[in-house]
């Protein structure tokens, strides 16, 4: 129903087509980023399988999306082994 309204508006006002395109592109990008966040190593979906998954990560694992000044290859693990 909403899709029909969008198509009807696009036929009446063709200048809205780029706006619809970029809105859909932004919503798709936001959905993919939320999916990426939900699959991260710090998120627990099943506590019985692995209750503390962050303890098994390598110290050189890049936690941030973009790390400009940190060289993760030269980091050493601080703390005890679990």
Residue pairs with C-beta under 8 A, 6 or more apart in sequence:
6 20
9 16
10 16
10 17
10 20
37 43
41 53
41 54
41 57
41 61
42 53
42 54
42 63
44 50
44 51
44 53
50 56
52 82
55 82
59 75
59 76
59 77
59 78
60 72
60 73
60 75
61 72
62 72
64 70
